[in-house]
């Protein structure tokens, strides 16, 4: 089964905007009420059995069941009979809101996330089931909202059926995200002839074993002066006033523009890398730790984690390229030419100089060559074969000329 998500910008009139905002407001109320139920149930079980709290006490009977998704969904059905706001919103949309809360609690326990918080505003809601014949040129039909005009930037995928739709509110407007599914199975891409090793870095966004050091445009830093100016003006506005809200919207639009520019550059780079080879090997890195360390600002500005873990695998899958993650440990401590361990390097050391074979090259390029060698071993290929025809394994044509000149 193949699943694709297409995003289109909605062109709503005033009445449709009011209806979408009403749905978002009701979903926020349902989410916060369900969260308060669960929070009160947890707090009622924290009280000591031999004394009462000096401030407040949650009096909930001991036989009251935990407000799980099933129990809250049943209570929601009962409440819809008397509450007009709940009755005015599609039942499946409200049920998906409760599922979102339930998933937040599951992630809290399984992944160690923080306790779910109350929402000041809801950004999206989901229609889990679609109507028949809901697709039209420049239009899309939803269960409660009816036909909505969209800016159809690309055609619907052929051979796919719409299974789910989500309306997302952003600073630049409202967007429709449609999930298409096909029953056809897509086999994994086979291992090709040519291979490319990619090393993720900070000074250079990525380095390839062919000697390319690709630097990332400073997306956020380029807009930082304008962002500081807007935030400085926002500081002197009355919170909640019209001018305060206008500046908030300007700041959000600027952040949205930076994110879109970054994502567009990532897709272009991923397609460029796929043009060079059949197999792509990258390091298996936990980029969350990068976002919390010394290089957090640079890594978050470049979006290296999004590129390596999301965009590059998707482009490789779409174009039929083989993608594999290899072990990251010791890639900068190993010589790609002779395979010996050269010892740890300081961050300031950007040139690799092997004391055993004398191989000299940029540090990131050598790491990319090591990643390529590990990837070839993982797929069962021999490492001593040079894919791009140089004399020595791991030495590109440019580096080879430099070595000849030095000699």
N, C-alpha and C positions, 0 to 999 in steps of 0.2 A: 504494500500500500504506500502510495506517494502522497504527501501532504505539502501544499504550498499555501503561503499567506500573501495576498495581494492587498496593497493599501491604496485607497483613492480618497481624494479630498471631496468633501460634501459641499454642495451648493444649496444651502437651506434658506427658506424665507423666514420672516419674523415669527410666524405661528409655529413652524417646525422647530425653530430654536427654543421657543418657550416650552414646547412639549419635551424636547430633549433635556433641557435644564430641569424641568419638573421630575423627569425620571431619575436624573442624577441626584436630585435632592432627596427623593424618596428612598433610593438605594443607600444613600449616606445615612439616613435615619434608621433604616433596617439594620445596616451594618453596626452602627453604634449601639443600638438597643440590644442586639444579639451579643455584642462584645460585653456590654454591661452585665447581662445575665450570666455569662460565663465567669466574669471577674467577681461578681458577687458570690457565686457558688464556690469559687476557689477561696475567697476570703472567709466565708462562713466555716470552712474546714480548717482554717489556720488558728482559730481561737483556742486557747488552753482550756482543758476540761475542768480545771479546778478554780478558775477565776475569770472575771470579765474584763474587757478592755476599759481603760479610763476615758477613752474618747468616743468610740462607736462600736457597735456590735451588729453583725449581720445575723438576723434571726431567720434562718431557713431550716425547715424540718429535716431531720436526719435521713428520712426515707425519700427525700426529693431527688429524682434522678439527675444525672449530669446533663446539662443542656447541650446535647450533641446536635449534629446536623439534622438527624432524623426527627428528634424531638422539636427542634426549633422550626423545621419545615411544617410539621403538623400544627404547631401553634400559629404559624403564619397563615395557614389555610383557614383556621378558625377566625383569626383577626381580620381577614379580608372581608368577612361577611358584614362586619360592623364599621370598619374603617374605610372611608371614602378614598383617602389618598392611596392606600394599599390596593383598593379595588381598581383604581385608575391606571395601574401599571401592570404590565404583563407578568403573570405568575412565574414563568420560567426565568425571567430576568431577576426577580427577587430571590428565587431559589439559587441562582448562580452567585448572587451576592453572599448568601449564607455559605455556599461552597468555598468562596474566596476566603471567608473568615476561618472556615474549618481547615483549609490548606495552610493558613498562617499559623494555626496552632500545631498542625502536624510538622511544619518546618521548624517551629520553635523547639519541639522535642527531638526531632531527628537530626537537624542540622545545627542546633545550638543557636538559633536566632533569638532576638530579644522578644519580650512580651508584646503582642499586638497592641497598637495604639488607636485611639479614637481619631476619626478622620474629620478634618475641618471641611473638606470638599472631596467629592468623588470625581475621578477623572475619566472613568469609562464604565460601560456596562455591556453585557453579552446577551445575544439571542442564540441559545444553543441549538435551535431547530429552525430550518428555513422553509419557506413556502414553495409550492410548485410554481415553475415558470417565473422565478423571481429575477431573472437576468434580462436586461434589455440594454440597447445601445444608449449609454449615457445615463442610465437609470438603474436602480436596485430597489426591490420591494422587501420590506421588513414586516413582521407580523403585526405590530401595533402602529407603526408610523406610516405604513403604506409605501407608495413610490417616492423615492428620494433621488434628486438629481445629483450626479457625481461628475467630477472632472476626470473622465476616463483617459488617463495618461498612457495606458497600454491595454491591449485587448485581453479579454478573459481567456484563460488557458483552455485549449480544446481537449476533450476527453476527460475533463474533471467536472465534479459536481460540487456546488456550494453546500457546506455542512454547518457552518457557524459564522456569525458576524458579530463584530465588536465596534461600537462607536466610541471614539477616543476624542477627548477635548484637549486641544493644545493651545499654545499662545497664538498660533497663526490660524486657528479655525478648528473645525470639526472634521474628523477623518473616519473613514469606514475601512475596517480591516476584515477581509473575507477569507475564510479558510476553505480551500478547495482540496478535494480528495479524489484519488483515482484508485481503483482496485488492482491496477497493474502493479507488478513487482519490478523493482529496479535492482539488478545485480550490482555488487560492488565492482568498482573499477579494477581491472587487472593491472599487474605490475608491468610498466612499460620498459623501454630500452634506456632512455636518458633519465638522469636523476639530478635533483637539485637540493642541496642542503641550505637551510635558512637558520641563521642565528638572530635571535631577538635581542635588542640592546636599547640603550638610552641615548648614548652619543649618536649612534646611527640607529634608525628605526629598525631596519633589518640589514643583515649582511649575507651575501650569497657566496657559495664556494667558487663562483666564477670571478670573484674579486670586486663585486659591486657593493658599495656602501651607500645605502639609500637612507637619506635623512628625512625626517618627518617635518612638514611645515608646522610652525608653531601656531596652531589654530587658536587656542585660547589666549596665548600671549599677544597675538596680533590684535585681538579685540579687548585686551585688558585695560588699555587707557580709556577707551570709551565706556567700558564696564565700570571702572572706578568713578568716572564722572557721573554716571547715572546713579550709582549707589551713594555717592556723596550728596547729590541732590535729594535722594530719597530720605536721607537722614533728617533733613529739615522739614519734611512734610508731616502733616498730622496723619497718624495711622488710621486707615479706614476711609480717608477723604477721597474725593474724586481724583484729585491730582496725585495722591499716593497710589491709587489703583492704576492710573495711566502710566506712571513710572514703573510700577511692578510689571505691567504688560510689556513695556519697552525692554526691560531687563530680560524677561522671559523670551521675547522674540530674538534678542541677541544671542542668548544661550542656545535657542533652537537653531539659529543660523549656523553657529559654530558646530553643533552636533551634526547637522546635515552636510556641511562642508567636509568634516572629518570622515563621515561615512561614505561620501561619494569618492573621496581620495582613496579610501581603503578598498573599495570595489575595483577601482581602476588599477590599483597596484596588484591586487589579487589576479586580475585578468592578465596583467603584464607578466607576472611570474608563471602563470599557467601556459603562456605562449612559449616559454623558454624550454619546457621539459615535459616529461610524462609522469614522473614521480616527484613528489615533494615531501621532504623530511624536515620536521621541526622538533624543537625541544619540548618536553612535557614539563612545563613550568607552572607553578601556582602564582598567578599574577596578582592575586589578592594581597599577598605579602609585599609585592612591589608597591601597591597603592597605599601601604601603611609605613613604608620605610623612608629613607633619606631621599629617594628619587620619586616620591609619590606624586609631586606636581608634574614632573616630566612624563611619567608613565600614564597618568590620567589625561594629560593634555594630548598625548599621541594616540591613546586608545589602543595600546599594543595588545592588551588582553582580548578586547573585542575582535581585533583583526586575526589573531592566531587561533582563538577558540571558536569563533562563530563565522566570520566572513570568509576567510580562506578555505576552511573545510566545505562550506556551502558552494563556493565557486568551483572548487575541485570536483565536488560531486556533480554539479550541473554540467561541467565540461568533460567529465569522464577521466579525470586525472586521479592517480593514486596518491593518497594522503596518509601519512603515518607520523605518530609522535614517538620519539626515542628518549632514552634516559638522558637527563640533563646533567648528571653529576660528572664533574671533571672534564668538561669539554674545553675549558681554557687551560687545563693543566696537561694536556696531551698533545703531542706533535702529530699532525696529520700526515707527515711525510714518512717518518720512521716508526711512529706508534709508541715512542717512549714517553715516560712520565717526566715532565719538565719542572714540576713544582708549582706552588701557588704563586699567583701574580697579584700585585697591588692594582687597585682600580686605576691608578694613574699610568700604569704600564699598558700602552696601547699597541706595542709592537711585540710580536712573538719572535724569539731568537732561540732556536734549539741548540743546546750545548753538545748534542750528540751528532747530529747530521749537518748543523749549520744552516738549517732552513729559516729564512727570515720573511715575514709577511705580516700584514695587519692582524692584530689579535682576533678581531671579530671574524675575519675571513677564515683564519685557521680553525676557529670554533665551528664555522659552517661546514668546513671540509670534514672535521671530525664527526659532525652530525650526519653528513652524507655517508661516510664510511659505516657508521653504526646502523643507518637505515638499510644500506645494501646488505650488511650481514644479517639483519633481521628478516629480510625478504628472501635470503638464500643466494644472493649474488656475491661474486668475488670482488674484493676491494682493489686488487692490484691492477684491474683494468681501468684505464683513464677514459672517462666518457667524452671529454672534449679534446683529446688528441695532444696533450702536452707531453713533454719528455718525462717529467717526474710526476708521480701521483701527488696531488694536492697543490701543485704549482701552476698558476694561471700563466697565460702568455705574457701579460704585462709584468708579472713578478719575475718570470724567467729572463726577460730582457734586462730587468734591473740587476739581476744576479750576474748576468754576463758582463754588463758594463762595470759592475763593481770588481769583477775579476780582472 
